[in-house]
Amino acid sequence: MEINMEAFVNLLEKRFNNNQSKMARILGISKYQLNMIINNKGKGAGKKIIGAIIKYCDVNEEDFHKYIFLK
């Protein structure tokens, strides 16, 4: 699985007003982890982060396929 960085960054901009601290808190990850995802263009995002995105989408009635590419 891989993060769709274009959609993920768009989510950060539109839903969280570029507030990385708020996004990290809602996803249940550290701001450091979020910065690593963004700086590395999604590479190295593990199960915890993928799971957090899926959970966020489930709670907010979004399609996680928009944010995660299944390989």
Secondary structure, 3 states (H helix, E strand, C coil): CEECHHHHHHHHHHHHCCCHHHHHHHHCCCHHHHHHHHHCCCCCCCHHHHHHHHHHHHHCCCCHHHCEECC
